[in-house]
Amino acid sequence: MTFPQAHQTELVALADLAGITTTPGVFRIAIELLAMEISPEDIYVLLKQICPRTPSEETSNMLDTQPEEDEKFEKS
């Protein structure tokens, strides 16, 4: 199952309006994977693994782990 180019362009525009930002090539690949009946969850996991992390996410993760590190130092 393939989508005509006009429909792919409309899907990219719709995704952009929904706040999903990606390049048309990546979006096209995701659509092709869905057409091959790959589960959306598997595609999500794949994208999470290959997408670079933003600096704000890294800072957020560092803040989340900081209290645990403080507890380790207090117990020592």
PDB file of N, CA, C, O and CB in Angstrom:
ATOM      1  N   MET A   1       0.850  -1.174   0.000  1.00  0.00           N
ATOM      2  CA  MET A   1       0.000   0.000   0.000  1.00  0.00           C
ATOM      3  C   MET A   1       0.894   1.235   0.000  1.00  0.00           C
ATOM      4  O   MET A   1       1.688   1.435   0.919  1.00  0.00           O
ATOM      5  CB  MET A   1      -0.966  -0.001   1.223  1.00  0.00           C
ATOM      6  N   THR A   2       0.763   2.041  -1.012  1.00  0.00           N
ATOM      7  CA  THR A   2       1.527   3.281  -1.081  1.00  0.00           C
ATOM      8  C   THR A   2       0.563   4.442  -1.223  1.00  0.00           C
ATOM      9  O   THR A   2      -0.567   4.290  -1.688  1.00  0.00           O
ATOM     10  CB  THR A   2       2.538   3.255  -2.257  1.00  0.00           C
ATOM     11  N   PHE A   3       1.034   5.592  -0.813  1.00  0.00           N
ATOM     12  CA  PHE A   3       0.234   6.794  -0.911  1.00  0.00           C
ATOM     13  C   PHE A   3       0.763   7.649  -2.046  1.00  0.00           C
ATOM     14  O   PHE A   3       1.977   7.752  -2.220  1.00  0.00           O
ATOM     15  CB  PHE A   3       0.240   7.574   0.416  1.00  0.00           C
ATOM     16  N   PRO A   4      -0.122   8.267  -2.828  1.00  0.00           N
ATOM     17  CA  PRO A   4       0.352   9.192  -3.860  1.00  0.00           C
ATOM     18  C   PRO A   4       1.125  10.347  -3.223  1.00  0.00           C
ATOM     19  O   PRO A   4       0.904  10.678  -2.059  1.00  0.00           O
ATOM     20  CB  PRO A   4      -0.834   9.734  -4.694  1.00  0.00           C
ATOM     21  N   GLN A   5       2.026  10.954  -3.984  1.00  0.00           N
ATOM     22  CA  GLN A   5       2.860  12.042  -3.470  1.00  0.00           C
ATOM     23  C   GLN A   5       2.016  13.166  -2.871  1.00  0.00           C
ATOM     24  O   GLN A   5       2.378  13.728  -1.837  1.00  0.00           O
ATOM     25  CB  GLN A   5       3.748  12.596  -4.584  1.00  0.00           C
ATOM     26  N   ALA A   6       0.894  13.498  -3.512  1.00  0.00           N
ATOM     27  CA  ALA A   6       0.031  14.571  -2.997  1.00  0.00           C
ATOM     28  C   ALA A   6      -0.489  14.225  -1.610  1.00  0.00           C
ATOM     29  O   ALA A   6      -0.559  15.090  -0.737  1.00  0.00           O
ATOM     30  CB  ALA A   6      -1.149  14.826  -3.954  1.00  0.00           C
ATOM     31  N   HIS A   7      -0.851  12.970  -1.404  1.00  0.00           N
ATOM     32  CA  HIS A   7      -1.353  12.552  -0.092  1.00  0.00           C
ATOM     33  C   HIS A   7      -0.238  12.552   0.950  1.00  0.00           C
ATOM     34  O   HIS A   7      -0.468  12.905   2.106  1.00  0.00           O
ATOM     35  CB  HIS A   7      -1.989  11.158  -0.182  1.00  0.00           C
ATOM     36  N   GLN A   8       0.964  12.157   0.546  1.00  0.00           N
ATOM     37  CA  GLN A   8       2.090  12.187   1.475  1.00  0.00           C
ATOM     38  C   GLN A   8       2.362  13.613   1.925  1.00  0.00           C
ATOM     39  O   GLN A   8       2.623  13.852   3.104  1.00  0.00           O
ATOM     40  CB  GLN A   8       3.347  11.581   0.828  1.00  0.00           C
ATOM     41  N   THR A   9       2.302  14.563   0.997  1.00  0.00           N
ATOM     42  CA  THR A   9       2.519  15.971   1.339  1.00  0.00           C
ATOM     43  C   THR A   9       1.454  16.452   2.313  1.00  0.00           C
ATOM     44  O   THR A   9       1.755  17.180   3.259  1.00  0.00           O
ATOM     45  CB  THR A   9       2.513  16.846   0.072  1.00  0.00           C
ATOM     46  N   GLU A  10       0.212  16.044   2.083  1.00  0.00           N
ATOM     47  CA  GLU A  10      -0.869  16.425   2.992  1.00  0.00           C
ATOM     48  C   GLU A  10      -0.674  15.798   4.371  1.00  0.00           C
ATOM     49  O   GLU A  10      -0.939  16.443   5.386  1.00  0.00           O
ATOM     50  CB  GLU A  10      -2.226  16.009   2.411  1.00  0.00           C
ATOM     51  N   LEU A  11      -0.217  14.557   4.416  1.00  0.00           N
ATOM     52  CA  LEU A  11       0.032  13.901   5.704  1.00  0.00           C
ATOM     53  C   LEU A  11       1.157  14.591   6.469  1.00  0.00           C
ATOM     54  O   LEU A  11       1.079  14.739   7.689  1.00  0.00           O
ATOM     55  CB  LEU A  11       0.376  12.422   5.491  1.00  0.00           C
ATOM     56  N   VAL A  12       2.209  15.016   5.756  1.00  0.00           N
ATOM     57  CA  VAL A  12       3.305  15.745   6.402  1.00  0.00           C
ATOM     58  C   VAL A  12       2.778  17.062   6.964  1.00  0.00           C
ATOM     59  O   VAL A  12       3.125  17.439   8.083  1.00  0.00           O
ATOM     60  CB  VAL A  12       4.468  16.004   5.399  1.00  0.00           C
ATOM     61  N   ALA A  13       1.941  17.768   6.196  1.00  0.00           N
ATOM     62  CA  ALA A  13       1.365  19.031   6.667  1.00  0.00           C
ATOM     63  C   ALA A  13       0.471  18.794   7.884  1.00  0.00           C
ATOM     64  O   ALA A  13       0.500  19.576   8.834  1.00  0.00           O
ATOM     65  CB  ALA A  13       0.561  19.713   5.539  1.00  0.00           C
ATOM     66  N   LEU A  14      -0.310  17.738   7.862  1.00  0.00           N
ATOM     67  CA  LEU A  14      -1.178  17.407   8.998  1.00  0.00           C
ATOM     68  C   LEU A  14      -0.354  17.081  10.237  1.00  0.00           C
ATOM     69  O   LEU A  14      -0.678  17.530  11.337  1.00  0.00           O
ATOM     70  CB  LEU A  14      -2.094  16.224   8.651  1.00  0.00           C
ATOM     71  N   ALA A  15       0.700  16.310  10.063  1.00  0.00           N
ATOM     72  CA  ALA A  15       1.578  15.979  11.188  1.00  0.00           C
ATOM     73  C   ALA A  15       2.213  17.239  11.758  1.00  0.00           C
ATOM     74  O   ALA A  15       2.335  17.381  12.974  1.00  0.00           O
ATOM     75  CB  ALA A  15       2.670  14.985  10.753  1.00  0.00           C
ATOM     76  N   ASP A  16       2.617  18.154  10.882  1.00  0.00           N
ATOM     77  CA  ASP A  16       3.213  19.411  11.335  1.00  0.00           C
ATOM     78  C   ASP A  16       2.208  20.219  12.154  1.00  0.00           C
ATOM     79  O   ASP A  16       2.564  20.794  13.183  1.00  0.00           O
ATOM     80  CB  ASP A  16       3.708  20.237  10.134  1.00  0.00           C
ATOM     81  N   LEU A  17       0.972  20.264  11.705  1.00  0.00           N
ATOM     82  CA  LEU A  17      -0.071  20.969  12.459  1.00  0.00           C
ATOM     83  C   LEU A  17      -0.315  20.315  13.821  1.00  0.00           C
ATOM     84  O   LEU A  17      -0.693  20.988  14.780  1.00  0.00           O
ATOM     85  CB  LEU A  17      -1.378  21.002  11.653  1.00  0.00           C
ATOM     86  N   ALA A  18      -0.100  19.016  13.899  1.00  0.00           N
ATOM     87  CA  ALA A  18      -0.286  18.286  15.157  1.00  0.00           C
ATOM     88  C   ALA A  18       0.918  18.409  16.080  1.00  0.00           C
ATOM     89  O   ALA A  18       0.912  17.887  17.195  1.00  0.00           O
ATOM     90  CB  ALA A  18      -0.560  16.822  14.873  1.00  0.00           C
ATOM     91  N   GLY A  19       1.972  19.115  15.599  1.00  0.00           N
ATOM     92  CA  GLY A  19       3.153  19.304  16.435  1.00  0.00           C
ATOM     93  C   GLY A  19       4.213  18.239  16.239  1.00  0.00           C
ATOM     94  O   GLY A  19       5.173  18.170  17.008  1.00  0.00           O
ATOM     95  N   ILE A  20       4.055  17.414  15.229  1.00  0.00           N
ATOM     96  CA  ILE A  20       5.035  16.371  14.926  1.00  0.00           C
ATOM     97  C   ILE A  20       5.967  16.921  13.865  1.00  0.00           C
ATOM     98  O   ILE A  20       5.576  17.080  12.709  1.00  0.00           O
ATOM     99  CB  ILE A  20       4.345  15.040  14.448  1.00  0.00           C
ATOM    100  N   THR A  21       7.201  17.211  14.255  1.00  0.00           N
ATOM    101  CA  THR A  21       8.140  17.780  13.302  1.00  0.00           C
ATOM    102  C   THR A  21       9.144  16.722  12.869  1.00  0.00           C
ATOM    103  O   THR A  21       9.796  16.086  13.698  1.00  0.00           O
ATOM    104  CB  THR A  21       8.862  18.996  13.907  1.00  0.00           C
ATOM    105  N   THR A  22       9.255  16.548  11.584  1.00  0.00           N
ATOM    106  CA  THR A  22      10.192  15.592  11.010  1.00  0.00           C
ATOM    107  C   THR A  22      10.430  15.965   9.556  1.00  0.00           C
ATOM    108  O   THR A  22       9.725  16.803   8.995  1.00  0.00           O
ATOM    109  CB  THR A  22       9.662  14.134  11.134  1.00  0.00           C
ATOM    110  N   THR A  23      11.405  15.350   8.970  1.00  0.00           N
ATOM    111  CA  THR A  23      11.641  15.587   7.549  1.00  0.00           C
ATOM    112  C   THR A  23      10.672  14.725   6.745  1.00  0.00           C
ATOM    113  O   THR A  23      10.235  13.676   7.218  1.00  0.00           O
ATOM    114  CB  THR A  23      13.122  15.275   7.162  1.00  0.00           C
ATOM    115  N   PRO A  24      10.341  15.154   5.551  1.00  0.00           N
ATOM    116  CA  PRO A  24       9.426  14.344   4.734  1.00  0.00           C
ATOM    117  C   PRO A  24       9.950  12.931   4.482  1.00  0.00           C
ATOM    118  O   PRO A  24       9.159  11.992   4.392  1.00  0.00           O
ATOM    119  CB  PRO A  24       9.177  15.033   3.403  1.00  0.00           C
ATOM    120  N   GLY A  25      11.256  12.765   4.368  1.00  0.00           N
ATOM    121  CA  GLY A  25      11.818  11.433   4.141  1.00  0.00           C
ATOM    122  C   GLY A  25      11.573  10.498   5.309  1.00  0.00           C
ATOM    123  O   GLY A  25      11.208   9.339   5.114  1.00  0.00           O
ATOM    124  N   VAL A  26      11.772  10.994   6.520  1.00  0.00           N
ATOM    125  CA  VAL A  26      11.533  10.174   7.715  1.00  0.00           C
ATOM    126  C   VAL A  26      10.047   9.849   7.823  1.00  0.00           C
ATOM    127  O   VAL A  26       9.669   8.728   8.163  1.00  0.00           O
ATOM    128  CB  VAL A  26      12.026  10.903   9.001  1.00  0.00           C
ATOM    129  N   PHE A  27       9.223  10.830   7.533  1.00  0.00           N
ATOM    130  CA  PHE A  27       7.782  10.610   7.592  1.00  0.00           C
ATOM    131  C   PHE A  27       7.375   9.558   6.559  1.00  0.00           C
ATOM    132  O   PHE A  27       6.558   8.686   6.854  1.00  0.00           O
ATOM    133  CB  PHE A  27       7.015  11.935   7.352  1.00  0.00           C
ATOM    134  N   ARG A  28       7.938   9.634   5.358  1.00  0.00           N
ATOM    135  CA  ARG A  28       7.630   8.671   4.302  1.00  0.00           C
ATOM    136  C   ARG A  28       8.015   7.256   4.738  1.00  0.00           C
ATOM    137  O   ARG A  28       7.273   6.302   4.501  1.00  0.00           O
ATOM    138  CB  ARG A  28       8.364   9.048   2.996  1.00  0.00           C
ATOM    139  N   ILE A  29       9.174   7.131   5.373  1.00  0.00           N
ATOM    140  CA  ILE A  29       9.615   5.816   5.850  1.00  0.00           C
ATOM    141  C   ILE A  29       8.664   5.284   6.920  1.00  0.00           C
ATOM    142  O   ILE A  29       8.333   4.099   6.922  1.00  0.00           O
ATOM    143  CB  ILE A  29      11.052   5.896   6.409  1.00  0.00           C
ATOM    144  N   ALA A  30       8.223   6.155   7.828  1.00  0.00           N
ATOM    145  CA  ALA A  30       7.277   5.725   8.867  1.00  0.00           C
ATOM    146  C   ALA A  30       5.974   5.239   8.236  1.00  0.00           C
ATOM    147  O   ALA A  30       5.409   4.236   8.671  1.00  0.00           O
ATOM    148  CB  ALA A  30       6.992   6.879   9.858  1.00  0.00           C
ATOM    149  N   ILE A  31       5.498   5.947   7.213  1.00  0.00           N
ATOM    150  CA  ILE A  31       4.276   5.535   6.515  1.00  0.00           C
ATOM    151  C   ILE A  31       4.488   4.184   5.831  1.00  0.00           C
ATOM    152  O   ILE A  31       3.609   3.321   5.864  1.00  0.00           O
ATOM    153  CB  ILE A  31       3.853   6.605   5.476  1.00  0.00           C
ATOM    154  N   GLU A  32       5.658   4.004   5.209  1.00  0.00           N
ATOM    155  CA  GLU A  32       5.955   2.723   4.558  1.00  0.00           C
ATOM    156  C   GLU A  32       6.005   1.584   5.577  1.00  0.00           C
ATOM    157  O   GLU A  32       5.522   0.484   5.305  1.00  0.00           O
ATOM    158  CB  GLU A  32       7.290   2.807   3.796  1.00  0.00           C
ATOM    159  N   LEU A  33       6.586   1.845   6.747  1.00  0.00           N
ATOM    160  CA  LEU A  33       6.630   0.813   7.790  1.00  0.00           C
ATOM    161  C   LEU A  33       5.223   0.447   8.257  1.00  0.00           C
ATOM    162  O   LEU A  33       4.924  -0.726   8.480  1.00  0.00           O
ATOM    163  CB  LEU A  33       7.474   1.291   8.984  1.00  0.00           C
ATOM    164  N   LEU A  34       4.363   1.452   8.404  1.00  0.00           N
ATOM    165  CA  LEU A  34       2.974   1.178   8.784  1.00  0.00           C
ATOM    166  C   LEU A  34       2.268   0.371   7.695  1.00  0.00           C
ATOM    167  O   LEU A  34       1.481  -0.527   7.993  1.00  0.00           O
ATOM    168  CB  LEU A  34       2.214   2.497   9.049  1.00  0.00           C
ATOM    169  N   ALA A  35       2.553   0.696   6.426  1.00  0.00           N
ATOM    170  CA  ALA A  35       1.947  -0.042   5.315  1.00  0.00           C
ATOM    171  C   ALA A  35       2.413  -1.492   5.300  1.00  0.00           C
ATOM    172  O   ALA A  35       1.696  -2.368   4.816  1.00  0.00           O
ATOM    173  CB  ALA A  35       2.284   0.631   3.981  1.00  0.00           C
ATOM    174  N   MET A  36       3.609  -1.751   5.826  1.00  0.00           N
ATOM    175  CA  MET A  36       4.128  -3.124   5.911  1.00  0.00           C
ATOM    176  C   MET A  36       3.634  -3.826   7.174  1.00  0.00           C
ATOM    177  O   MET A  36       4.093  -4.917   7.514  1.00  0.00           O
ATOM    178  CB  MET A  36       5.667  -3.116   5.884  1.00  0.00           C
ATOM    179  N   GLU A  37       2.689  -3.183   7.863  1.00  0.00           N
ATOM    180  CA  GLU A  37       2.052  -3.719   9.064  1.00  0.00           C
ATOM    181  C   GLU A  37       3.011  -3.872  10.236  1.00  0.00           C
ATOM    182  O   GLU A  37       2.853  -4.773  11.059  1.00  0.00           O
ATOM    183  CB  GLU A  37       1.431  -5.046   8.756  1.00  0.00           C
ATOM    184  N   ILE A  38       4.011  -2.984  10.310  1.00  0.00           N
ATOM    185  CA  ILE A  38       4.867  -2.893  11.494  1.00  0.00           C
ATOM    186  C   ILE A  38       4.054  -2.143  12.548  1.00  0.00           C
ATOM    187  O   ILE A  38       3.415  -1.139  12.233  1.00  0.00           O
ATOM    188  CB  ILE A  38       6.254  -2.159  11.178  1.00  0.00           C
ATOM    189  N   SER A  39       4.070  -2.608  13.768  1.00  0.00           N
ATOM    190  CA  SER A  39       3.227  -1.983  14.788  1.00  0.00           C
ATOM    191  C   SER A  39       3.710  -0.563  15.088  1.00  0.00           C
ATOM    192  O   SER A  39       4.912  -0.300  15.089  1.00  0.00           O
ATOM    193  CB  SER A  39       3.223  -2.831  16.077  1.00  0.00           C
ATOM    194  N   PRO A  40       2.773   0.345  15.343  1.00  0.00           N
ATOM    195  CA  PRO A  40       3.152   1.720  15.691  1.00  0.00           C
ATOM    196  C   PRO A  40       4.066   1.780  16.913  1.00  0.00           C
ATOM    197  O   PRO A  40       4.946   2.637  16.991  1.00  0.00           O
ATOM    198  CB  PRO A  40       1.906   2.554  15.947  1.00  0.00           C
ATOM    199  N   GLU A  41       3.859   0.871  17.866  1.00  0.00           N
ATOM    200  CA  GLU A  41       4.703   0.854  19.056  1.00  0.00           C
ATOM    201  C   GLU A  41       6.152   0.542  18.697  1.00  0.00           C
ATOM    202  O   GLU A  41       7.077   1.144  19.244  1.00  0.00           O
ATOM    203  CB  GLU A  41       4.179  -0.169  20.064  1.00  0.00           C
ATOM    204  N   ASP A  42       6.344  -0.401  17.776  1.00  0.00           N
ATOM    205  CA  ASP A  42       7.702  -0.743  17.348  1.00  0.00           C
ATOM    206  C   ASP A  42       8.370   0.425  16.625  1.00  0.00           C
ATOM    207  O   ASP A  42       9.564   0.672  16.798  1.00  0.00           O
ATOM    208  CB  ASP A  42       7.677  -1.973  16.440  1.00  0.00           C
ATOM    209  N   ILE A  43       7.590   1.137  15.814  1.00  0.00           N
ATOM    210  CA  ILE A  43       8.132   2.308  15.114  1.00  0.00           C
ATOM    211  C   ILE A  43       8.507   3.379  16.130  1.00  0.00           C
ATOM    212  O   ILE A  43       9.543   4.030  16.000  1.00  0.00           O
ATOM    213  CB  ILE A  43       7.106   2.868  14.084  1.00  0.00           C
ATOM    214  N   TYR A  44       7.665   3.559  17.138  1.00  0.00           N
ATOM    215  CA  TYR A  44       7.950   4.546  18.186  1.00  0.00           C
ATOM    216  C   TYR A  44       9.248   4.209  18.915  1.00  0.00           C
ATOM    217  O   TYR A  44      10.087   5.083  19.137  1.00  0.00           O
ATOM    218  CB  TYR A  44       6.785   4.617  19.188  1.00  0.00           C
ATOM    219  N   VAL A  45       9.407   2.949  19.283  1.00  0.00           N
ATOM    220  CA  VAL A  45      10.623   2.523  19.987  1.00  0.00           C
ATOM    221  C   VAL A  45      11.847   2.752  19.108  1.00  0.00           C
ATOM    222  O   VAL A  45      12.875   3.236  19.584  1.00  0.00           O
ATOM    223  CB  VAL A  45      10.528   1.033  20.395  1.00  0.00           C
ATOM    224  N   LEU A  46      11.741   2.410  17.840  1.00  0.00           N
ATOM    225  CA  LEU A  46      12.848   2.619  16.909  1.00  0.00           C
ATOM    226  C   LEU A  46      13.215   4.097  16.818  1.00  0.00           C
ATOM    227  O   LEU A  46      14.392   4.451  16.886  1.00  0.00           O
ATOM    228  CB  LEU A  46      12.488   2.080  15.521  1.00  0.00           C
ATOM    229  N   LEU A  47      12.217   4.953  16.667  1.00  0.00           N
ATOM    230  CA  LEU A  47      12.493   6.389  16.565  1.00  0.00           C
ATOM    231  C   LEU A  47      13.102   6.931  17.852  1.00  0.00           C
ATOM    232  O   LEU A  47      13.996   7.776  17.804  1.00  0.00           O
ATOM    233  CB  LEU A  47      11.212   7.156  16.234  1.00  0.00           C
ATOM    234  N   LYS A  48      12.630   6.456  19.002  1.00  0.00           N
ATOM    235  CA  LYS A  48      13.202   6.888  20.283  1.00  0.00           C
ATOM    236  C   LYS A  48      14.674   6.511  20.379  1.00  0.00           C
ATOM    237  O   LYS A  48      15.481   7.266  20.922  1.00  0.00           O
ATOM    238  CB  LYS A  48      12.425   6.269  21.455  1.00  0.00           C
ATOM    239  N   GLN A  49      15.019   5.341  19.850  1.00  0.00           N
ATOM    240  CA  GLN A  49      16.393   4.867  19.934  1.00  0.00           C
ATOM    241  C   GLN A  49      17.326   5.608  18.994  1.00  0.00           C
ATOM    242  O   GLN A  49      18.494   5.812  19.327  1.00  0.00           O
ATOM    243  CB  GLN A  49      16.446   3.398  19.638  1.00  0.00           C
ATOM    244  N   ILE A  50      16.842   6.017  17.831  1.00  0.00           N
ATOM    245  CA  ILE A  50      17.743   6.626  16.854  1.00  0.00           C
ATOM    246  C   ILE A  50      17.729   8.145  16.869  1.00  0.00           C
ATOM    247  O   ILE A  50      18.615   8.773  16.287  1.00  0.00           O
ATOM    248  CB  ILE A  50      17.392   6.151  15.489  1.00  0.00           C
ATOM    249  N   CYS A  51      16.739   8.752  17.524  1.00  0.00           N
ATOM    250  CA  CYS A  51      16.671  10.220  17.549  1.00  0.00           C
ATOM    251  C   CYS A  51      17.656  10.764  18.574  1.00  0.00           C
ATOM    252  O   CYS A  51      17.768  10.237  19.681  1.00  0.00           O
ATOM    253  CB  CYS A  51      15.231  10.705  17.874  1.00  0.00           C
ATOM    254  N   PRO A  52      18.371  11.826  18.195  1.00  0.00           N
ATOM    255  CA  PRO A  52      19.280  12.437  19.173  1.00  0.00           C
ATOM    256  C   PRO A  52      18.480  13.097  20.287  1.00  0.00           C
ATOM    257  O   PRO A  52      17.368  13.581  20.077  1.00  0.00           O
ATOM    258  CB  PRO A  52      20.208  13.473  18.491  1.00  0.00           C
ATOM    259  N   ARG A  53      19.066  13.105  21.461  1.00  0.00           N
ATOM    260  CA  ARG A  53      18.407  13.725  22.612  1.00  0.00           C
ATOM    261  C   ARG A  53      18.673  15.214  22.590  1.00  0.00           C
ATOM    262  O   ARG A  53      19.761  15.659  22.224  1.00  0.00           O
ATOM    263  CB  ARG A  53      18.894  13.102  23.945  1.00  0.00           C
ATOM    264  N   THR A  54      17.674  15.978  22.985  1.00  0.00           N
ATOM    265  CA  THR A  54      17.849  17.420  23.055  1.00  0.00           C
ATOM    266  C   THR A  54      18.523  17.775  24.370  1.00  0.00           C
ATOM    267  O   THR A  54      18.407  17.023  25.338  1.00  0.00           O
ATOM    268  CB  THR A  54      16.493  18.152  22.915  1.00  0.00           C
ATOM    269  N   PRO A  55      19.228  18.906  24.433  1.00  0.00           N
ATOM    270  CA  PRO A  55      19.882  19.304  25.688  1.00  0.00           C
ATOM    271  C   PRO A  55      18.901  19.423  26.849  1.00  0.00           C
ATOM    272  O   PRO A  55      19.254  19.095  27.982  1.00  0.00           O
ATOM    273  CB  PRO A  55      20.602  20.627  25.499  1.00  0.00           C
ATOM    274  N   SER A  56      17.676  19.885  26.594  1.00  0.00           N
ATOM    275  CA  SER A  56      16.711  20.024  27.689  1.00  0.00           C
ATOM    276  C   SER A  56      16.328  18.666  28.260  1.00  0.00           C
ATOM    277  O   SER A  56      16.105  18.550  29.465  1.00  0.00           O
ATOM    278  CB  SER A  56      15.457  20.761  27.207  1.00  0.00           C
ATOM    279  N   GLU A  57      16.245  17.627  27.416  1.00  0.00           N
ATOM    280  CA  GLU A  57      15.940  16.288  27.919  1.00  0.00           C
ATOM    281  C   GLU A  57      17.082  15.758  28.766  1.00  0.00           C
ATOM    282  O   GLU A  57      16.850  15.124  29.795  1.00  0.00           O
ATOM    283  CB  GLU A  57      15.655  15.327  26.760  1.00  0.00           C
ATOM    284  N   GLU A  58      18.315  16.013  28.343  1.00  0.00           N
ATOM    285  CA  GLU A  58      19.465  15.548  29.109  1.00  0.00           C
ATOM    286  C   GLU A  58      19.505  16.227  30.470  1.00  0.00           C
ATOM    287  O   GLU A  58      19.798  15.581  31.476  1.00  0.00           O
ATOM    288  CB  GLU A  58      20.769  15.811  28.342  1.00  0.00           C
ATOM    289  N   THR A  59      19.212  17.526  30.510  1.00  0.00           N
ATOM    290  CA  THR A  59      19.179  18.257  31.773  1.00  0.00           C
ATOM    291  C   THR A  59      18.078  17.704  32.664  1.00  0.00           C
ATOM    292  O   THR A  59      18.275  17.525  33.866  1.00  0.00           O
ATOM    293  CB  THR A  59      18.969  19.765  31.530  1.00  0.00           C
ATOM    294  N   SER A  60      16.913  17.432  32.070  1.00  0.00           N
ATOM    295  CA  SER A  60      15.798  16.888  32.833  1.00  0.00           C
ATOM    296  C   SER A  60      16.162  15.537  33.432  1.00  0.00           C
ATOM    297  O   SER A  60      15.862  15.276  34.597  1.00  0.00           O
ATOM    298  CB  SER A  60      14.556  16.758  31.950  1.00  0.00           C
ATOM    299  N   ASN A  61      16.803  14.680  32.652  1.00  0.00           N
ATOM    300  CA  ASN A  61      17.202  13.369  33.162  1.00  0.00           C
ATOM    301  C   ASN A  61      18.245  13.499  34.258  1.00  0.00           C
ATOM    302  O   ASN A  61      18.226  12.727  35.216  1.00  0.00           O
ATOM    303  CB  ASN A  61      17.739  12.499  32.032  1.00  0.00           C
ATOM    304  N   MET A  62      19.151  14.454  34.141  1.00  0.00           N
ATOM    305  CA  MET A  62      20.161  14.657  35.173  1.00  0.00           C
ATOM    306  C   MET A  62      19.501  15.098  36.469  1.00  0.00           C
ATOM    307  O   MET A  62      19.903  14.671  37.551  1.00  0.00           O
ATOM    308  CB  MET A  62      21.204  15.694  34.721  1.00  0.00           C
ATOM    309  N   LEU A  63      18.485  15.957  36.363  1.00  0.00           N
ATOM    310  CA  LEU A  63      17.789  16.420  37.560  1.00  0.00           C
ATOM    311  C   LEU A  63      17.011  15.282  38.201  1.00  0.00           C
ATOM    312  O   LEU A  63      16.905  15.215  39.426  1.00  0.00           O
ATOM    313  CB  LEU A  63      16.847  17.581  37.221  1.00  0.00           C
ATOM    314  N   ASP A  64      16.465  14.384  37.380  1.00  0.00           N
ATOM    315  CA  ASP A  64      15.713  13.253  37.913  1.00  0.00           C
ATOM    316  C   ASP A  64      16.607  12.290  38.684  1.00  0.00           C
ATOM    317  O   ASP A  64      16.155  11.692  39.660  1.00  0.00           O
ATOM    318  CB  ASP A  64      15.011  12.514  36.787  1.00  0.00           C
ATOM    319  N   THR A  65      17.854  12.126  38.276  1.00  0.00           N
ATOM    320  CA  THR A  65      18.730  11.160  38.937  1.00  0.00           C
ATOM    321  C   THR A  65      19.494  11.772  40.097  1.00  0.00           C
ATOM    322  O   THR A  65      20.078  11.038  40.894  1.00  0.00           O
ATOM    323  CB  THR A  65      19.704  10.579  37.942  1.00  0.00           C
ATOM    324  N   GLN A  66      19.507  13.063  40.214  1.00  0.00           N
ATOM    325  CA  GLN A  66      20.307  13.724  41.234  1.00  0.00           C
ATOM    326  C   GLN A  66      19.916  13.337  42.659  1.00  0.00           C
ATOM    327  O   GLN A  66      20.813  13.078  43.460  1.00  0.00           O
ATOM    328  CB  GLN A  66      20.193  15.207  41.073  1.00  0.00           C
ATOM    329  N   PRO A  67      18.619  13.280  43.029  1.00  0.00           N
ATOM    330  CA  PRO A  67      18.292  12.915  44.413  1.00  0.00           C
ATOM    331  C   PRO A  67      18.798  11.533  44.798  1.00  0.00           C
ATOM    332  O   PRO A  67      19.212  11.327  45.938  1.00  0.00           O
ATOM    333  CB  PRO A  67      16.801  12.973  44.621  1.00  0.00           C
ATOM    334  N   GLU A  68      18.772  10.582  43.870  1.00  0.00           N
ATOM    335  CA  GLU A  68      19.268   9.248  44.185  1.00  0.00           C
ATOM    336  C   GLU A  68      20.755   9.295  44.503  1.00  0.00           C
ATOM    337  O   GLU A  68      21.220   8.615  45.418  1.00  0.00           O
ATOM    338  CB  GLU A  68      19.002   8.284  43.024  1.00  0.00           C
ATOM    339  N   GLU A  69      21.497  10.093  43.752  1.00  0.00           N
ATOM    340  CA  GLU A  69      22.927  10.210  43.994  1.00  0.00           C
ATOM    341  C   GLU A  69      23.187  10.844  45.358  1.00  0.00           C
ATOM    342  O   GLU A  69      24.115  10.448  46.063  1.00  0.00           O
ATOM    343  CB  GLU A  69      23.596  11.034  42.884  1.00  0.00           C
ATOM    344  N   ASP A  70      22.358  11.837  45.731  1.00  0.00           N
ATOM    345  CA  ASP A  70      22.511  12.476  47.030  1.00  0.00           C
ATOM    346  C   ASP A  70      22.293  11.469  48.155  1.00  0.00           C
ATOM    347  O   ASP A  70      23.001  11.492  49.162  1.00  0.00           O
ATOM    348  CB  ASP A  70      21.534  13.650  47.168  1.00  0.00           C
ATOM    349  N   GLU A  71      21.294  10.572  47.979  1.00  0.00           N
ATOM    350  CA  GLU A  71      21.019   9.569  48.999  1.00  0.00           C
ATOM    351  C   GLU A  71      22.193   8.618  49.161  1.00  0.00           C
ATOM    352  O   GLU A  71      22.501   8.202  50.278  1.00  0.00           O
ATOM    353  CB  GLU A  71      19.758   8.789  48.651  1.00  0.00           C
ATOM    354  N   LYS A  72      22.849   8.269  48.068  1.00  0.00           N
ATOM    355  CA  LYS A  72      24.002   7.376  48.130  1.00  0.00           C
ATOM    356  C   LYS A  72      25.122   8.003  48.944  1.00  0.00           C
ATOM    357  O   LYS A  72      25.783   7.325  49.731  1.00  0.00           O
ATOM    358  CB  LYS A  72      24.498   7.037  46.720  1.00  0.00           C
ATOM    359  N   PHE A  73      25.333   9.309  48.752  1.00  0.00           N
ATOM    360  CA  PHE A  73      26.396   9.984  49.480  1.00  0.00           C
ATOM    361  C   PHE A  73      26.068  10.106  50.963  1.00  0.00           C
ATOM    362  O   PHE A  73      26.963  10.031  51.805  1.00  0.00           O
ATOM    363  CB  PHE A  73      26.646  11.358  48.886  1.00  0.00           C
ATOM    364  N   GLU A  74      24.777  10.298  51.291  1.00  0.00           N
ATOM    365  CA  GLU A  74      24.385  10.429  52.686  1.00  0.00           C
ATOM    366  C   GLU A  74      24.553   9.105  53.431  1.00  0.00           C
ATOM    367  O   GLU A  74      24.887   9.105  54.615  1.00  0.00           O
ATOM    368  CB  GLU A  74      22.937  10.913  52.786  1.00  0.00           C
ATOM    369  N   LYS A  75      24.325   7.974  52.750  1.00  0.00           N
ATOM    370  CA  LYS A  75      24.431   6.663  53.388  1.00  0.00           C
ATOM    371  C   LYS A  75      25.878   6.255  53.615  1.00  0.00           C
ATOM    372  O   LYS A  75      26.167   5.446  54.497  1.00  0.00           O
ATOM    373  CB  LYS A  75      23.731   5.616  52.548  1.00  0.00           C
ATOM    374  N   SER A  76      26.783   6.807  52.829  1.00  0.00           N
ATOM    375  CA  SER A  76      28.198   6.401  52.926  1.00  0.00           C
ATOM    376  C   SER A  76      28.855   6.849  54.173  1.00  0.00           C
ATOM    377  O   SER A  76      30.038   6.577  54.380  1.00  0.00           O
ATOM    378  CB  SER A  76      28.966   6.920  51.782  1.00  0.00           C
TER     379      SER A  76
END
